[in-house]
Amino acid sequence: MNFELTPEQQLIQNTAREIATREIAPAAAEIDRTHTFPRRLFGRLGELGLLGVMVPEKWGGGGMDALSYAVALEEIARACASTAVAMSVQCSLVCAPILKEGDDAQRARWLPDLAAGRKIGCFALSEPEAGSDAKAQRTRAVRDAAGRWVLNGTKNFITNAPVSDVIIVFANTDPVQGSRGITAFLVPTGTPGVKIGPPDDKLGIRGAPSAQVFLTDCALPDEARLGPVGDGFKIAMRALDGGRIGIAAQALGIARAALEDAVRYARERKTFGQPIAEHQAIQFKLADMRTEVEAARLLLWRAAIDKDAGRPYGTQAAMAKLFASEVANRAAKEAVQIFGGYGYLADYPVERHFRDAKITEIYEGTSEIQRLVIASALLKD
């Protein structure tokens, strides 16, 4: 398996690294402190083609592959985890399902504006009683006498919801059918009956706002349906497979930020008359962090390469997401330890990395769910 980037992939990586270094990183602390969605920066990502990396040129995107997306997202996450997860949702959970499952009218309506960052989307699967058990959807969609779909229900923890223009909503259209009774819908946020709750007050990724979404007698034409009736659960699971590549890239970026910040501090900070980088205890921590970051990147790239090759990649994405998220948490923890008391202060970035890392073990499938996915595939083999 070739783990070298093509010139086109390197160009995407360099483009992402440049905007991350020059524009996003200097704003990251303020984004976190004020819980502010970086709308201008998000628009800049669209201008540079980073929100539509995997969208074909026909629909306003860059026509690139999953590996290009992964390396770009790592660079953005290294600078600001909040900006990165907003990008991940836009690319993996909104653009990708519309591209794969939508008809040409839906693609033409939404993809050019989403790829350019002129519009923002979100993915509404989780509910108060349907988190890891995604099949337990209580949001209902019922056909009325006029042939419209009428949606009622509540969605939880929906990233980008407070700033979104369109929501991919999963609703139960036939409870008797279980997972085969779930259908997906494209719901513009201005539709009567759609209400976005107040932004969640979160531990980390504070600049990527999430909220509850309330649907009350929300009537939609059949043209709003995404994919066939009853295929919603399949659509959601396919989107989450791709989404786990995005979250693995986000986690990798956080881990890399923790490592690079720790290395820089270890070279500057002196104790007992020498830089702490000269102490073996610190060197061992840095060596472990570097090794795990490199291993996480290889798992991520393998999943992306398998996706690009048209091979099954769900298990590889689960392994990449599981390992990278746990590496991010270990790296951030060790970075705080290397910074000592300063690492506990909001004045230093490792405190933010520590808070941002935790969610990568939870959203788009907890670490426990990833282990079930991996074990299930292993035992079937």
N, C-alpha and C positions, 0 to 999 in steps of 0.2 A: 504493500500500500504506500503510495507516494504522499509524503507529508510536507512537500515543498509547495509554496504558493506560486501561482502563475503571475506573470507581470500584471495582469488585470486585477487579480486579488491583492497584490501588493499595493497597487494604486488605491484601491478602496481602503485598505488598512492605513496607508499613509494619509489619505484624506481625512479619515476618522481621527487619526492621532493628532493631526494638525489642529482641527477644530476643538478637540478635547483639551489639548494643551493650551491653546491660545485663548479660547473663549469659555469653555465649560468649567475647567478646573478652577479658574479664578473666581467663579461665581458659586461654586458648590457649597461652601460653608454658609453663604447668605441664603441660598435656596433652602438648605436644611433648617437654618435658624428661623426663617420666616414662614416655613411651610408653603412656599410659593411655587406653583407650577411654572417651569421655565418656558413660557410660551414663545418668546423671541428665539431662544436657542432651539426649541423644537422646530420652529419654522426654518431655522438655518439648516437643521438636519435634512429637512425636506428639500430645500434649495440645492443641497449637495448630493441629493439622490440616495441618502442613507435610510430614508423611511420607505423607499420603494425598491430596495436592493433586489429583492426576488420577484418583483412585479415585472412582467414583460413590457418592453418599450411600447407596444401597441396600446397598453393601458396606462401609460405615463410613468413607468418605472425604469429601472436600470437594466433589467433582464439578466441579473447576475445570479449566483448560486448560493446555497446554504452556507458553504464555507466562507464566502465573502461576507455574508451577513454575520457569521460568528466572530470573525476577526475584527470587523468594524464595531460590533457591540462590545467586545472586550475592551477596546480602546475608550469607548464612551463611558463604560462602567468604571474603568480605572480612574476617570476624572470625577464622575458623579453617578452614584448608583440610582438616584431618583430619575435622572434623565434617561438612563439606560433602560429601566424597567418600563417607562412610558414608551420608549422606542420599541422594546420587545413586544409589548401588547399590540402596538400599532401594526408591526410587521407580522408576527407569528399568529396572533389570535384574531386579527381583524382582516388585514389584507389577504393573508393566505387562505382562509375559508371562503372569502368572497371570490377569490380567483379560482379556487378549485371547485367550489360547490355552486357558485352563482351562475346565472344566465348572462348573456351579453348585455342586456339592458341594465342589470344590477352592476356589472363590472364597469360599464361606461358611466353610470351615475356616481359610483363611489370611489373607484380605484384611483383615477387621476388626482382627485383632491386629497385623498388619504396619502398617496405616495408623495405629494408635494407638501404635505403638512398644512394645507389650507383647512382641512377638516381632521377631526380626531375621533377615533373609535374606541369602543370598549367591548368586553366579552362577559356576558352575564350568565354564568352557570351556577355558581355557589348560591345557596339559600340558607336561611337560619337552621334548617334541619337536613340540608343536603350539601355537605362539604366534601369529605373524602368519599362518601357514598353518593356519587353524582347521579345515580339512577333514581334517587328518591325525590324527584322533582315534584313540587306541589304547585308551582305556577301552572295555571291552566290556560289553554287556548281552545275556544269553542266557536264553531261556525254559527253565525246568526242567519236569520231568514234572508238577508241581503247577500249572503255569501262571504261576508267579512269574517276575519278571525278576531275574536274579542279576548284579550289577555287580562288576567288578574293574578297577582302574586307579588312576592317580595324577593329581591336578590341582595346578597350580602357581599361586602368586601370587594366591590367592583372597581378595579384600578382604572383611572382616567374618567370615571363616570362624571365627576363634577365639571369636567371641561369638554365632554364629548359631544359630538354631533350625531352619532349613530351608535346604536347598541345592538350587538348580536345576542338575542334573547332565546333561551331554550325553555320550552314550555311543554307540558304534558297535554297531548291532544287525544290520547286514548289510554287512560289509566290501566285498563285491563291488559294491555299489551306489554306492560313493564317498560324496559329500555327501548323496545320497538314502538312505543307510543309517544316518544319525545320528538318534537319538531323544532327546527330553528327558524328564527324570524329576524329580519333587518328592521329595526325600529328607530326612526329618527327621533331625537330627544325632544323635538318640538311637538310631537304627536300628543293630542289631548289624552289625558289619563296617565301620562308619564311624569313622575315626580322624582327628583334626585334629592336624597337626604343630605344633611350637613356632612362635610368631610370628616372622615375618621381621624381621631387624634392618635397618631401612631408612634411607636418606639423609633422606627427608622424609616428610610425612603420617604421622608416627609414632604419632598417636593413632587412626589407622584401621588396626587390625591385619589383616595378611594372613598366610596360611600355606598349606602344602600340605594337600591332602585325600586321604586314602588310603581306597580302597574295596576290601575283601577279602571276597569271597563275601557281598556285601550283597544280601539277598533282599527284593524289594518286590512287593506285589500290583500287578495291572495298573491298579488305580485310582490308582497313583502316577504313571502315565505322563501327561505334559503334552503334549496335542495328539496327532495321529495318528502312528503308527509311520512313521519315515522323514522326518518334517517337522522334526526337531530343528535342522538347519542353518539352515533358513529362519527358525525361531523365534529362533535366536541372532542372525542377521543383522538381523532386524527390531528386536530388543531393543537391539542395538548402535547402530542408527541413532538411536533415541531416546536411548540412553545418551550419544551424542556431543553432544547438546544439553546434557545434564547436565555433561559434562566441560568443554564450552566455557564454561558458566556458572561452573563452579569456577575455570577459568583466568582468566576475566574478573574474578572477585572477588579473586583473588591479585594480578592486575595493578593493579586499583584500589587495593588495600591498599598496594602498593609506591608508587604515585603519591601517594596521600594522605599517607603517612608521609614521603615525600621532600619534598613541598611544605611540610609542617609544619616539618620539620627545617631546610629551606633558609631559612625565615623567621626561625628562632631562632639558627642558627649564624652567627657572625661571623668573617670573616677580612679582614685589611687595613682594619679599621675599619668594615666594613659587613656586613649579612647576605649570605650567599652567594647568596641569591635575586636580589641585585642584579647578580651577575656574569653576563654574557651566555652564557658556557659552560654554566652551570647552567640558565639560562632555556631554552636550546635543547634540553637534555635533557628538561626538564619539558614543553616544547611537543610534542616528539615522542611522549612517553609519553601525554599527554592525547589527542592525535590518534588514536593507535593504540587506546587504550582505547575511545574513542567508535566507531571503525570496527568493532572486534570486537563491540561491543554491537549494532550494526546488523545484522551478519551473523548473530548469535545470534538476535535477534528475528525476522529474516526466516525462519530455519529453523523456529522455533517457530510462527510465524503460518501458514506453509505446512502444518505438521503439523496444526494446529488446523482448517485449512480443508479437510483431506482431500486435499490435493495431494501429489504425490511430494516428499519432502523429504530423501532420503538424501544427495544431492549437496550440498544447502545445509547439512546438518548436518556433513558432512565439511569443507566450507570453513570453517564457523564454528569447528569444533574445531581444525583446522589453524592458522588465523590466531590465534585466541584463545590457544592454548597457546604459540605462538611469541612473541606479544605479552607474555604473562606472564613468559616467560624474559628477554626484553629489558628489560622494565620492572623486574623484580627485580634484574637485573644493574646497570642504571643507578642504581637506588636505593642499592645497596651503594656504588657509586662516589660518589654525592652525599654519603653519610654518611662517606665516607673510612674511616679506620681504625676508627671506631666501627661502621661497617657490617659489619665482619668479626667483631664480638663477638656472642656469644649474648645479651648484655644488651639488644640492640636488635632489634626485630621484623623488620627487613629481611633479616637473616641467615636467619631462618626462611622468609620469603617466597622467598628465593633457592633454598633446598633444596626447598621444597614445589612450586615451579613446574616443576621438571624432569620429574616423572612425568606431567604433563599432555601431554607430547609422546610418551609411550610407551603408557600403558594405554588400553584400548578402541580400539585401532588406532593404531599409530605414525604419526608425520608422513609417513613414506614410504608407508604404506598409504593415508592420506588423499589423498595426491597421485595414487596409482594410481586410487582411486575417482573423483576429480574428472576426471582425464585420460580415463578410460574413458567417463564420461558425455559429456564434451566431444566425443570422437571419434565416439561413436555419433550425437550430434546432427548 
